[in-house]
Amino acid sequence: MELITQFSIMLVNKPGVLAQVTRTLAQARINIVAMTMMDSSEHGVLRVVAKDVDHVRRALTPLNLPMTETEVLLVDMSNRAGALAEVCGKLAESHINITYAYCTTGARGGKATAIFKVSDVKKATKVLKASQRKLSDTKQQLRRSPAGRA
């Protein structure tokens, strides 16, 4: 889990605009970690997360599109039924509101990536890190020692 910058790019609802943005990112050799597109009748909002924030900023600036940057949580989860529900549940138990979320699935190693915009990033980070530690400790306890395997 990590804090990461998300770019929200306002796009005119016309053919080719999304292609122009994604082509620009491709030509700059920027690997998109996650993205989502939302539309209304007047415009669309493309939300993009990539690891190299400065590189994304430099690539998109010449397009002169309205754009904002937001700090979001990137959470790696196992790609299994219930993984997203567990993360959402931990946040809910701590009274942290999820404004929006989107996910990728089927990544290498059986992982899924979720992006969360939450009401309290610091608290959410603390809650989810504590949850990961507990899960890791439980897995360690479930493993038998080499002496116990004989």
Secondary structure as the mmCIF struct_conf table of DSSP 4:
data_model
#
loop_
_struct_conf.conf_type_id
_struct_conf.id
_struct_conf.beg_label_comp_id
_struct_conf.beg_label_asym_id
_struct_conf.beg_label_seq_id
_struct_conf.end_label_comp_id
_struct_conf.end_label_asym_id
_struct_conf.end_label_seq_id
STRN STRN1 GLU A 2 VAL A 12
BEND BEND1 ASN A 13 LYS A 14
TURN_TY1_P TURN_TY1_P1 PRO A 15 GLY A 16
HELX_RH_AL_P HELX_RH_AL_P1 VAL A 17 GLN A 27
TURN_TY1_P TURN_TY1_P2 ALA A 28 ARG A 29
HELX_LH_PP_P HELX_LH_PP_P1 ILE A 30 ASN A 31
STRN STRN2 ILE A 32 ASP A 39
BEND BEND2 SER A 41 GLU A 42
STRN STRN3 HIS A 43 ALA A 50
BEND BEND3 LYS A 51 LYS A 51
HELX_RH_AL_P HELX_RH_AL_P2 VAL A 53 LEU A 60
HELX_RH_3T_P HELX_RH_3T_P1 THR A 61 LEU A 63
STRN STRN4 MET A 67 SER A 78
BEND BEND4 ASN A 79 ARG A 80
TURN_TY1_P TURN_TY1_P3 ALA A 81 GLY A 82
HELX_RH_AL_P HELX_RH_AL_P3 ALA A 83 GLU A 93
TURN_TY1_P TURN_TY1_P4 SER A 94 HIS A 95
STRN STRN5 ILE A 98 ALA A 107
HELX_RH_3T_P HELX_RH_3T_P2 ARG A 108 GLY A 110
STRN STRN6 LYS A 111 VAL A 118
BEND BEND5 SER A 119 SER A 119
HELX_RH_AL_P HELX_RH_AL_P4 VAL A 121 LEU A 142
BEND BEND6 ARG A 143 ARG A 143
HELX_LH_PP_P HELX_LH_PP_P2 ARG A 144 SER A 145
HELX_RH_3T_P HELX_RH_3T_P3 PRO A 146 ARG A 149
#
